[in-house]
Amino acid sequence: MIVDIKSLDEKGSGRGVVWRENEHGNKKKLKLTIPQTLIGEQVRVTVDQPDRKRRKAIAEEILTENDQRLAPPCPHFEKCGGCVWQHWDYKGQLQYKTDYVKRQVESQGFNPELVKDTIGMDEPWHYRNKMEFTFSPEGSLGLHEQGNFRKIISLETCLIAGEKMVEGAMEVAQWAKDHQLPGYNKDQHEGLLRHLMVRQSFATGEIMLALFATEAPKGKLKNATEDLVKRIEEKFPEVKSLLWLENTDWADRTQSEETHVLAGRDFIYEEMDGYRFRVWFDTFFQTNPTQAQKLVDLAVEMGEPKKTEKMIDLFCGVGTFSLPFASRVEKLAGIEIVESSIESAKRNAMDNGLSNTYFLAKDARKGIDEVLESFGRPELLLLDPPRSGAGGKVMRRIGRSQPERIVYVSCNPETFATDIKELEPFGYTLKMVQPVDLFPHTVHVECVSLLQRETI
């Protein structure tokens, strides 16, 4: 069966349509999703169960190639689900992301010409400062197979993670193999090793290795954990946090019921924009520090904070944007529903000598109300919501609070566009949208935008 790739889906796979004739001579449309194909390509595929309306197929042969197709450099690319576009020239990826943001903005009635070209990376490899690897039931360490969370692809390398992070992960993998430690079986809910989280500060060089296991590191595991500490201390002086985290929950998440510090401390230091942050295993922090700095720079440039102004940072997390802005405004209030993040934000502000901040652990909409009562109307508001967006109720509450300028940092252009549509009745005009590529070789793109309240 020959298929023309007309578009890409939300996961970055090619889409095509073919018509099949059944035994009665009637034609039926068959929608196909074909990973690792590009728009404009013609591919040969075999489809099992073709009676279904939508099917995933594998390209057996590329008959006509897109001019931007490349040979993927990673040996695991065809199976690993870590990234999906290594076969696409980076300039092509950036153009697609720009066009995607424009489509989302235009779908809500905004001028797509307000969207600037996506800012990419000079070197789009080894950019991630956090990775979560998974142990297979046999004890090998890797990432999930593309589209199959039941299968783990054992890794020899990873081209999107920091190089020292990969070296540390491979050392842990060899340690588990040498001690014949079993991985966790999700179906039978038995086994020992579940995940390995690796974090690194590219600014300080500090590394965290966090093992998630179903038992405490004692008894029969004492010799193994002592050997792990010895190996890491001898080979990786950059590791300032070596953790063993107990997790017996059935949910397949990197969470901890009890944390054991095998060596070092339970956090590492990260730096951004000249400010120092403490990062724990469960701290949300931008995973591409190079591009995250560009997000901060853009937000400051668009927001134009002034020393005479008040500001609200909504969905503030641990203060990634709060701290750089706090030094530029009279006072800043940060709102975040996750209490541990608020405690981290307070500590980070104190560590950096900032005394003009106020952080509140509360739902965004209720938090705005509480801050406005004691704080007054802010001249500037920044929000950086999760992928689901802020939502209509929160956006309308922002509109009613009437800040002069709104800087919206988004990791999902679709929810961003629907969110800012809610601000139009309150007199806000979209001034610019700047996409930034934080995740090369994936479908994701971030945006920084400015909305201004028009006064009559």
C-alpha positions as CSV (number, residue, x, y, z in Angstrom):
1,M,0.0,0.0,0.0
2,I,1.4,3.4,-1.0
3,V,0.6,6.4,1.1
4,D,1.3,10.2,0.7
5,I,2.1,12.0,3.9
6,K,0.0,15.1,4.1
7,S,0.4,16.3,7.7
8,L,1.8,15.5,11.1
9,D,-0.1,14.5,14.2
10,E,0.2,15.9,17.7
11,K,3.0,13.4,18.4
12,G,5.1,14.2,15.4
13,S,4.1,11.2,13.2
14,G,3.1,11.4,9.6
15,R,-0.5,11.2,8.5
16,G,-1.9,9.9,5.3
17,V,-5.2,8.7,3.8
18,V,-5.8,5.7,1.5
19,W,-9.0,4.3,0.0
20,R,-9.6,0.6,0.2
21,E,-12.2,-1.3,-1.8
22,N,-14.1,-4.1,0.1
23,E,-15.6,-7.3,-1.2
24,H,-18.8,-5.4,-2.2
25,G,-16.9,-2.9,-4.3
26,N,-17.4,-0.1,-1.9
27,K,-14.5,2.3,-1.0
28,K,-13.7,3.1,2.6
29,K,-11.3,5.8,3.8
30,L,-8.4,4.5,5.9
31,K,-6.6,7.0,8.0
32,L,-3.0,6.0,8.8
33,T,-0.5,7.3,11.3
34,I,3.1,6.5,10.2
35,P,5.9,7.4,12.6
36,Q,9.2,8.8,11.4
37,T,7.8,10.1,8.1
38,L,7.7,13.7,6.9
39,I,5.3,15.9,5.0
40,G,5.5,15.4,1.3
41,E,6.9,11.9,1.4
42,Q,5.5,8.9,-0.3
43,V,5.9,5.6,1.6
44,R,5.0,2.0,1.2
45,V,3.3,0.4,4.2
46,T,1.6,-2.8,5.1
47,V,-1.5,-2.4,7.3
48,D,-2.9,-5.1,9.5
49,Q,-6.6,-5.1,10.4
50,P,-7.3,-2.6,7.6
51,D,-11.0,-2.6,8.4
52,R,-10.4,-0.1,11.2
53,K,-10.9,3.5,10.4
54,R,-7.6,4.7,11.9
55,R,-4.5,2.6,12.1
56,K,-0.8,3.0,12.9
57,A,1.5,1.7,10.3
58,I,5.3,1.4,9.8
59,A,7.0,2.7,6.7
60,E,8.6,-0.3,5.0
61,E,10.1,1.9,2.2
62,I,10.4,5.6,1.6
63,L,9.6,6.0,-2.1
64,T,9.9,9.8,-2.2
65,E,11.9,11.6,0.5
66,N,11.5,15.0,1.9
67,D,14.5,17.1,1.1
68,Q,15.1,17.8,4.8
69,R,15.3,14.1,5.8
70,L,18.5,13.1,7.5
71,A,20.0,9.9,8.8
72,P,19.3,9.9,12.6
73,P,22.5,9.9,14.6
74,C,21.2,7.9,17.6
75,P,21.4,4.1,17.4
76,H,18.2,3.8,19.4
77,F,16.1,6.3,17.4
78,E,13.9,3.8,15.6
79,K,12.6,2.2,18.8
80,C,13.1,4.7,21.6
81,G,10.4,7.1,22.5
82,G,12.7,9.8,23.9
83,C,12.5,11.9,20.7
84,V,10.7,11.7,17.4
85,W,12.4,14.0,14.9
86,Q,16.1,13.1,14.6
87,H,15.4,12.2,11.0
88,W,14.5,15.9,10.2
89,D,16.9,18.7,9.6
90,Y,16.8,21.1,12.5
91,K,15.8,24.1,10.4
92,G,12.8,22.2,9.2
93,Q,11.8,21.4,12.7
94,L,12.0,25.1,13.7
95,Q,9.9,26.2,10.7
96,Y,7.2,23.6,11.5
97,K,7.0,24.9,15.1
98,T,6.7,28.5,13.9
99,D,3.9,27.5,11.5
100,Y,2.2,25.5,14.2
101,V,2.1,28.4,16.6
102,K,0.8,30.7,13.9
103,R,-2.0,28.2,13.2
104,Q,-3.0,28.1,16.8
105,V,-3.0,31.9,17.2
106,E,-4.9,32.4,13.9
107,S,-7.5,29.8,14.9
108,Q,-8.6,32.2,17.7
109,G,-8.8,35.2,15.5
110,F,-5.4,36.8,16.2
111,N,-3.0,38.0,13.5
112,P,-0.5,35.2,12.8
113,E,2.1,37.8,11.7
114,L,2.5,38.7,15.4
115,V,4.3,35.3,15.8
116,K,8.1,35.6,15.3
117,D,10.4,32.9,14.0
118,T,11.1,30.2,16.6
119,I,14.4,30.7,18.4
120,G,16.4,27.5,18.1
121,M,19.6,26.2,19.6
122,D,23.1,26.6,18.2
123,E,23.8,23.0,19.3
124,P,20.5,21.1,19.7
125,W,22.1,18.0,21.4
126,H,22.8,17.1,25.0
127,Y,20.5,19.9,26.2
128,R,18.4,18.2,28.9
129,N,19.4,18.6,32.5
130,K,16.9,16.0,33.8
131,M,16.2,12.4,32.6
132,E,14.0,9.7,34.0
133,F,15.1,6.2,33.0
134,T,13.2,3.0,33.8
135,F,14.4,-0.5,34.8
136,S,13.0,-3.4,32.9
137,P,11.8,-6.5,34.9
138,E,15.2,-8.1,33.9
139,G,17.1,-5.2,35.5
140,S,18.3,-3.4,32.4
141,L,18.0,0.4,32.3
142,G,16.6,2.4,29.5
143,L,13.6,4.4,28.1
144,H,10.1,3.3,27.0
145,E,9.7,2.0,23.5
146,Q,7.9,4.5,21.3
147,G,4.2,4.0,21.8
148,N,4.6,1.1,24.2
149,F,5.0,1.8,27.9
150,R,5.3,-1.9,28.7
151,K,8.6,-2.3,26.9
152,I,11.9,-0.8,27.9
153,I,14.7,-0.1,25.4
154,S,18.1,-0.7,26.9
155,L,20.3,2.3,26.2
156,E,24.0,2.6,25.4
157,T,23.7,6.4,24.9
158,C,21.2,9.3,24.8
159,L,21.9,12.3,22.6
160,I,19.5,14.7,24.2
161,A,20.8,14.3,27.8
162,G,23.9,15.9,29.2
163,E,26.9,13.7,28.5
164,K,27.9,13.3,32.2
165,M,24.3,12.4,33.1
166,V,24.4,9.6,30.6
167,E,27.8,8.4,31.9
168,G,26.4,8.3,35.5
169,A,23.3,6.5,34.4
170,M,25.3,3.8,32.6
171,E,27.4,3.3,35.7
172,V,24.3,2.7,37.7
173,A,23.0,0.3,35.0
174,Q,26.3,-1.7,35.2
175,W,26.1,-1.7,39.0
176,A,22.6,-3.2,38.9
177,K,23.7,-5.8,36.5
178,D,26.8,-6.7,38.5
179,H,24.7,-7.3,41.6
180,Q,21.9,-9.0,39.6
181,L,19.3,-6.7,41.0
182,P,15.9,-7.3,39.5
183,G,13.8,-4.5,38.0
184,Y,10.2,-3.8,38.8
185,N,7.4,-5.7,36.9
186,K,4.5,-3.4,36.5
187,D,2.0,-6.2,35.7
188,Q,2.9,-8.4,38.6
189,H,3.8,-5.5,41.0
190,E,7.0,-7.2,42.1
191,G,10.7,-6.5,41.8
192,L,13.2,-4.0,43.3
193,L,14.5,-1.2,41.0
194,R,11.9,1.0,39.3
195,H,13.4,4.2,38.0
196,L,16.6,6.3,37.9
197,M,16.3,10.0,37.8
198,V,19.4,12.0,36.8
199,R,19.6,15.8,37.2
200,Q,22.5,18.1,36.5
201,S,23.1,21.8,36.8
202,F,24.9,22.9,33.7
203,A,25.9,26.1,35.6
204,T,27.4,24.5,38.7
205,G,28.1,21.0,37.3
206,E,26.4,19.3,40.2
207,I,24.7,16.0,39.5
208,M,21.9,14.1,41.4
209,L,21.4,10.4,41.0
210,A,18.1,9.2,42.5
211,L,17.2,5.5,42.5
212,F,13.5,4.6,43.1
213,A,13.1,1.1,44.6
214,T,10.4,-0.9,46.4
215,E,12.6,-1.6,49.5
216,A,14.8,0.3,51.9
217,P,18.6,0.2,51.2
218,K,19.4,-2.1,54.2
219,G,19.7,-5.8,55.1
220,K,20.6,-7.8,52.0
221,L,21.0,-4.6,50.0
222,K,23.6,-3.1,52.3
223,N,26.6,-4.4,50.4
224,A,25.2,-3.4,47.1
225,T,24.4,0.2,48.2
226,E,27.9,0.5,49.8
227,D,29.4,-0.6,46.4
228,L,27.3,2.0,44.6
229,V,28.4,4.8,46.8
230,K,32.1,3.7,46.3
231,R,31.8,3.6,42.5
232,I,30.0,6.9,42.2
233,E,32.4,8.7,44.6
234,E,35.5,7.3,42.8
235,K,34.3,8.0,39.2
236,F,31.9,11.0,39.5
237,P,33.0,13.7,41.9
238,E,30.3,15.9,40.3
239,V,27.6,13.8,42.0
240,K,26.6,15.9,45.1
241,S,23.4,14.0,45.7
242,L,23.0,10.2,45.6
243,L,19.6,9.2,46.8
244,W,17.6,6.0,47.4
245,L,13.9,6.6,47.3
246,E,11.3,4.0,48.5
247,N,8.3,3.8,46.3
248,T,5.8,0.9,46.8
249,D,2.8,2.6,45.1
250,W,1.2,0.9,42.2
251,A,1.2,4.1,40.2
252,D,4.1,4.3,37.7
253,R,5.5,7.6,39.0
254,T,8.8,8.9,40.4
255,Q,7.5,9.6,43.9
256,S,9.0,8.8,47.3
257,E,7.5,7.5,50.5
258,E,10.8,7.7,52.3
259,T,14.1,9.3,51.1
260,H,17.5,7.9,52.0
261,V,20.6,10.0,51.3
262,L,23.3,7.6,50.4
263,A,25.9,10.3,49.8
264,G,26.0,14.1,49.7
265,R,22.8,16.1,50.3
266,D,19.2,15.7,49.2
267,F,19.4,18.6,46.6
268,I,21.7,20.1,44.1
269,Y,22.3,23.8,43.4
270,E,21.2,25.2,40.1
271,E,21.8,28.8,38.7
272,M,19.9,30.9,36.3
273,D,20.2,34.6,35.4
274,G,22.7,35.0,38.2
275,Y,20.3,33.5,40.9
276,R,20.9,30.3,42.8
277,F,18.2,27.7,43.3
278,R,17.9,24.5,45.3
279,V,16.6,21.6,43.2
280,W,15.2,18.5,44.9
281,F,14.3,15.3,43.1
282,D,10.7,16.5,42.7
283,T,11.4,20.1,42.0
284,F,10.0,21.4,38.7
285,F,12.7,23.3,36.9
286,Q,13.1,24.0,33.2
287,T,14.9,21.0,31.6
288,N,16.8,23.0,29.0
289,P,18.8,25.6,30.9
290,T,20.2,27.3,27.8
291,Q,16.8,28.0,26.3
292,A,15.2,28.6,29.7
293,Q,17.5,31.6,30.1
294,K,16.2,32.9,26.8
295,L,12.7,32.6,28.2
296,V,13.6,34.7,31.2
297,D,15.4,37.3,29.1
298,L,12.4,37.5,26.7
299,A,9.9,37.8,29.6
300,V,11.9,40.6,31.2
301,E,12.3,42.4,27.8
302,M,8.6,42.2,27.0
303,G,7.4,42.9,30.6
304,E,9.6,46.0,31.1
305,P,9.5,45.8,34.9
306,K,10.0,49.0,36.8
307,K,11.2,49.7,40.3
308,T,7.9,51.6,41.1
309,E,5.7,48.7,40.1
310,K,3.9,45.7,41.8
311,M,3.9,42.4,40.1
312,I,2.1,39.0,40.3
313,D,3.8,35.8,39.2
314,L,1.1,33.2,38.7
315,F,2.0,29.5,38.6
316,C,5.3,30.7,40.0
317,G,6.8,27.2,40.9
318,V,10.1,27.6,42.7
319,G,10.6,31.1,41.5
320,T,12.3,30.7,38.2
321,F,10.8,33.9,36.9
322,S,10.0,35.4,40.3
323,L,13.6,36.1,41.3
324,P,14.8,37.8,38.2
325,F,11.7,40.0,38.2
326,A,11.8,40.7,42.0
327,S,15.1,42.6,41.7
328,R,13.5,44.8,39.0
329,V,10.1,45.7,40.7
330,E,9.0,47.3,44.0
331,K,7.4,44.1,45.2
332,L,6.3,40.7,43.8
333,A,3.7,38.2,44.8
334,G,4.1,34.6,43.6
335,I,1.1,32.2,43.6
336,E,1.4,28.4,43.2
337,I,-0.8,25.6,44.3
338,V,2.0,23.1,45.2
339,E,3.1,23.9,48.7
340,S,6.5,22.3,48.4
341,S,7.3,24.6,45.5
342,I,6.2,27.6,47.5
343,E,8.5,26.6,50.3
344,S,11.3,26.3,47.8
345,A,10.5,29.7,46.3
346,K,10.6,31.3,49.7
347,R,13.9,29.6,50.5
348,N,15.4,30.6,47.1
349,A,14.4,34.2,47.5
350,M,16.0,34.2,51.0
351,D,19.2,32.5,49.7
352,N,19.5,35.3,47.0
353,G,18.9,38.1,49.5
354,L,15.5,39.2,48.1
355,S,13.2,40.7,50.7
356,N,10.4,42.2,48.5
357,T,8.7,38.9,47.7
358,Y,5.5,37.3,49.0
359,F,4.7,33.7,48.1
360,L,1.3,32.1,48.5
361,A,0.3,28.4,48.3
362,K,-3.1,28.6,46.8
363,D,-5.3,27.8,43.7
364,A,-4.6,30.4,41.0
365,R,-8.0,32.1,41.0
366,K,-8.4,32.3,44.7
367,G,-4.8,33.3,45.1
368,I,-5.3,36.3,42.9
369,D,-8.2,37.4,45.0
370,E,-6.2,37.1,48.2
371,V,-3.2,38.9,46.8
372,L,-5.3,41.8,45.4
373,E,-6.8,42.4,48.8
374,S,-3.5,43.0,50.5
375,F,-1.3,43.9,47.6
376,G,-3.5,46.1,45.3
377,R,-3.7,46.0,41.6
378,P,-0.4,45.0,39.9
379,E,1.0,46.9,36.9
380,L,2.5,43.7,35.6
381,L,1.3,40.0,35.7
382,L,3.3,37.0,34.5
383,L,1.8,33.5,34.2
384,D,3.5,30.2,33.2
385,P,0.7,27.6,33.5
386,P,0.9,23.8,32.9
387,R,0.2,22.3,29.5
388,S,-3.6,22.3,30.3
389,G,-3.4,26.1,30.4
390,A,-4.8,28.5,32.9
391,G,-8.4,28.0,31.9
392,G,-11.2,30.5,31.3
393,K,-12.1,31.2,34.9
394,V,-8.5,32.2,35.8
395,M,-8.0,34.2,32.6
396,R,-11.2,36.2,33.3
397,R,-10.1,36.8,36.8
398,I,-6.8,38.1,35.4
399,G,-8.7,40.3,33.1
400,R,-10.8,41.8,35.9
401,S,-7.7,42.5,37.9
402,Q,-6.6,44.9,35.1
403,P,-2.8,44.8,35.1
404,E,-1.3,47.1,32.5
405,R,0.8,44.4,30.9
406,I,0.6,40.6,30.9
407,V,3.4,38.3,30.0
408,Y,2.2,34.8,29.2
409,V,4.8,32.0,29.1
410,S,3.3,28.8,27.5
411,C,4.4,25.3,26.9
412,N,1.2,24.6,24.8
413,P,0.4,26.9,22.0
414,E,-3.2,25.5,21.7
415,T,-4.2,26.2,25.3
416,F,-2.3,29.5,25.1
417,A,-4.4,30.7,22.2
418,T,-7.7,29.8,23.8
419,D,-6.6,31.4,27.1
420,I,-5.6,34.8,25.7
421,K,-8.9,34.9,23.8
422,E,-10.6,35.3,27.2
423,L,-8.7,38.6,27.7
424,E,-10.1,40.4,24.7
425,P,-13.4,41.6,26.4
426,F,-11.3,43.2,29.1
427,G,-9.4,45.4,26.7
428,Y,-6.2,43.5,26.1
429,T,-4.4,43.4,22.8
430,L,-1.9,40.7,21.8
431,K,1.4,42.5,20.9
432,M,3.8,39.7,20.1
433,V,4.5,36.0,20.4
434,Q,8.0,34.6,20.4
435,P,8.3,30.8,20.1
436,V,11.4,29.2,21.7
437,D,12.5,25.6,21.1
438,L,13.3,24.0,24.4
439,F,13.0,20.5,23.1
440,P,14.8,19.9,19.8
441,H,13.8,16.7,18.0
442,T,10.4,16.6,19.7
443,V,7.1,18.3,18.9
444,H,7.1,20.6,21.9
445,V,7.5,24.4,21.6
446,E,7.3,27.1,24.2
447,C,6.1,30.7,23.7
448,V,6.6,34.0,25.4
449,S,4.0,36.6,24.6
450,L,3.0,40.2,25.6
451,L,-0.6,41.5,26.0
452,Q,-1.2,45.1,26.7
453,R,-4.4,46.8,28.2
454,E,-5.6,49.5,25.8
455,T,-6.7,52.6,27.6
456,I,-9.3,54.9,26.0
